[in-house]
């Protein structure tokens, strides 16, 4: 089984193409899904300078939000894709007790679309979604970690994982422990941090939710069915892991 992951710079070429140089990296990961599908949204940044570059782009994006008269953005506001596209959350609370207007809801949903484009325009990073149907969260994450390890082993580089969590997801940590000791290129356990504390985890949430909607095509979210492929048009930006053993 293989995972083909790409960016605009073709950092993760599809097999059977030979791998291009893959630097030491950090992956920011969040998940999404329902009873039928489990997926993870990934943002890969080079370990040297990549997080600073991406954070700077995201900070400029947040400054744009602060200037939007239809939204109420304060430093530290937690951006959660599901709430934004549903027209709820702190960005819409102009007047306590007064429901947001249609324009406010449209502006809030547009935050997710704009955030995806911000990521698409950052040079040198990778953005992808991996998924499987009828598979557990742990099985999908285990397959993902195994493949990240293989890709970085082939490139003789290493990577680390930062993931939305509260530190108690022991079954996800097991995927890291199961890697071969003599060929371990995913370093340590996943760093589990609440997404509200890290901008790039909130960005990964945007990626995961947009990818999810492009797959499930919920009629109530038809307006965002094409957001992910429009921002990341590579044929293999959405990667089906196929059937996985539980």
Secondary structure, 3 states (H helix, E strand, C coil): CCCCCCCCCCCCCCCCCCCCCCCCEEEEEEEEECCCEEEEEEEEEECCCHHHHHHHHHHHHHHHHHCCCCCCCCCCCCCCHHHHHHCCCHHHCCCCCCCCCHHHHHHHHHHHHHHHHHHHCCCCCEEEEEEEECCCHHHHHHHHHHHHHHHHHHCCCCEEEEEECCCCCHHHHHHHHCCCHHHCCECCCCEEECHHHCHHHHHHHHHHHHHHHHHHCCHHHHHHCCHHHHHCCCCCCEEECCCCCC
